[in-house]
Amino acid sequence: MNNYIVNLKKNILNNLSSYIYKINSLPNLSLEMEHKLISRFYYCGDLDSAKKLIILNLRFVIYITKNYYGYGLSKDDLIQEGNIGLMKAINKFNPFFGVRLISFAIHWIKAEIYNYILKNWRIVKIATTKSQRKLFFNLRKIKKKIGWFNNKEIKFISNKLNVSIKDIIKMESRMFTKDIVIDFPIKYSNNNLNNILSDKYSNFSYYLEKLNWKKYILKKLNLALDLLDNRSKHIIISRWLNNKKKITLKKLANYYCISAERIRQLEKKALNKLKIILKNY
């Protein structure tokens, strides 16, 4: 077995066929040897045992991945994702589970493949929720059997999968419409389609200018406020710059132990001073 593993590591596999051939030529992993390797890794952290577990279970990843070849994605990448799932499963496996490693790992392998397909099958994510992911993979299976959906078939699928008709129609539309390539030459023109597409309802420069102006005004205001005395600054902030609630003259009068009229006078004086500072700053 060790010779097989050493040869597998040394050989650089040029294509998928040679990789599959090499993996399938490895011996089957017995129950006793599997338990021994798992125990070594689980109790002692023996990485060599983990590597052997990975290599001798790769044949199952190849077998599982074959069910997902119809999504138009690279077989090599799908197998690689399945291998990642196998490694995660070995890291999580407990020798006391009472099942073979692959019985536990199959869920991790499929999960990695599922995530890869959903992220790479279309430019825009086709399924983001758990129910959408379930519907996506189930529709792929049913689609092979009954072809293009009609109203009767949609109702049948709705009852079978316990999802709404609206969700089925929406998912079918996502699945069976192709991505549109906009970076191609237009006939009788040197331009590309993406060069002439425009959003008529967006004015990016306006929003950018507005944002910069707001930052500029806030900066000037903060600098002007710093030139006021502490009491005047507190009154202006409390009366005009408090986002929660405007504080009344009476409350400020009680706080400073002066009359409300005096607070009003201080407020007016501070506002006039701010106007002069902002105008000449």
C-alpha positions, -999 to 999 in steps of 0.1 A, spaced: 0 0 0 28 24 8 44 18 -26 11 28 -42 9 60 -22 45 70 -29 40 64 -66 8 85 -66 27 114 -50 57 112 -74 37 110 -106 25 142 -122 -9 134 -137 -14 150 -170 -51 144 -175 -82 132 -157 -82 98 -172 -47 90 -158 -57 104 -124 -88 82 -123 -69 51 -135 -42 57 -108 -68 61 -80 -88 30 -91 -56 10 -91 -51 15 -53 -62 -13 -30 -95 -12 -12 -94 0 24 -104 -28 49 -125 -20 79 -97 -30 103 -71 -8 85 -96 21 83 -103 19 121 -66 18 128 -58 49 106 -88 68 120 -77 61 156 -41 72 149 -53 105 135 -81 111 160 -60 103 192 -25 111 181 -30 137 153 -10 114 129 -11 133 96 4 103 76 -27 83 87 -50 111 75 -32 112 41 -37 75 36 -73 78 45 -77 105 20 -59 87 -8 -76 54 -3 -111 70 -3 -106 92 -34 -123 65 -56 -156 72 -38 -152 110 -45 -148 102 -82 -179 79 -81 -200 105 -64 -188 134 -86 -200 116 -118 -236 125 -108 -228 162 -113 -210 161 -147 -241 175 -165 -238 211 -152 -212 221 -178 -184 226 -152 -149 212 -153 -148 176 -141 -114 182 -126 -127 211 -105 -158 191 -93 -135 162 -82 -112 187 -64 -142 201 -45 -153 166 -36 -118 159 -23 -120 190 -1 -152 177 13 -136 143 20 -107 161 39 -132 180 60 -151 148 68 -119 131 80 -111 160 102 -146 158 118 -149 120 120 -151 103 153 -142 66 156 -171 60 179 -197 69 152 -201 33 144 -202 37 106 -177 35 78 -158 68 70 -173 71 35 -209 68 49 -201 99 70 -181 117 44 -206 115 16 -226 144 30 -195 166 32 -184 156 -3 -218 165 -18 -220 197 2 -187 210 -13 -198 200 -48 -232 216 -43 -216 249 -32 -192 249 -61 -219 243 -87 -242 270 -73 -213 296 -72 -200 288 -107 -229 276 -128 -240 312 -136 -224 346 -133 -254 356 -110 -261 333 -81 -290 311 -90 -298 299 -55 -291 316 -22 -314 300 3 -316 264 15 -350 259 -2 -338 273 -35 -307 250 -35 -330 220 -29 -353 231 -57 -324 237 -81 -309 202 -77 -343 184 -77 -354 203 -109 -323 191 -126 -332 155 -119 -368 158 -129 -360 178 -160 -341 148 -175 -372 127 -171 -401 149 -182 -385 175 -205 -399 210 -208 -425 218 -181 -461 225 -189 -488 236 -164 -497 200 -154 -461 191 -147 -454 223 -127 -484 214 -104 -470 179 -101 -436 192 -91 -452 217 -67 -470 189 -48 -440 166 -49 -414 191 -36 -439 211 -15 -429 244 -31 -450 271 -47 -457 272 -84 -442 307 -86 -409 295 -71 -407 266 -97 -413 290 -126 -388 314 -113 -361 287 -107 -368 272 -142 -363 305 -158 -330 310 -139 -317 275 -148 -325 273 -184 -316 308 -196 -280 313 -207 -257 341 -196 -256 369 -223 -222 378 -235 -220 415 -240 -183 418 -248 -186 409 -285 -183 430 -316 -215 445 -330 -221 440 -367 -210 470 -388 -194 486 -358 -160 485 -340 -178 489 -306 -188 462 -282 -222 459 -267 -210 467 -232 -195 500 -245 -229 514 -256 -251 501 -228 -259 528 -203 -281 533 -172 -304 563 -180 -316 565 -145 -282 568 -128 -261 599 -124 -230 587 -106 -211 620 -108 -240 638 -91 -241 615 -61 -203 616 -58 -203 654 -59 -231 655 -34 -212 632 -10 -180 652 -13 -199 685 -7 -215 670 24 -181 660 38 -167 694 30 -196 712 48 -194 690 79 -156 695 81 -161 733 79 -189 732 105 -168 712 130 -139 736 126 -162 766 131 -177 750 162 -143 745 177 -138 783 176 -168 788 199 -166 787 237 -177 754 253 -211 767 265 -221 782 231 -209 751 214 -230 729 236 -261 751 231 -258 749 193 -252 712 192 -281 706 216 -305 728 198 -296 722 161 -273 692 157 -289 667 180 -301 638 158 -323 623 185 -343 652 198 -340 690 199 -334 701 235 -357 730 247 -345 764 260 -360 756 294 -339 724 298 -307 742 289 -317 771 312 -321 746 341 -288 730 332 -268 762 333 -289 778 361 -298 808 340 -330 821 323 -344 807 291 -342 842 276 -304 842 283 -301 809 265 -319 823 235 -295 853 235 -265 830 237 -279 808 209 -285 838 186 -250 852 193 -234 818 186 -254 813 153 -243 848 141 -207 840 149 -209 807 131 -223 824 99 -194 848 99 -168 820 104 -183 798 77 -185 827 53 -149 838 58 -132 805 66 
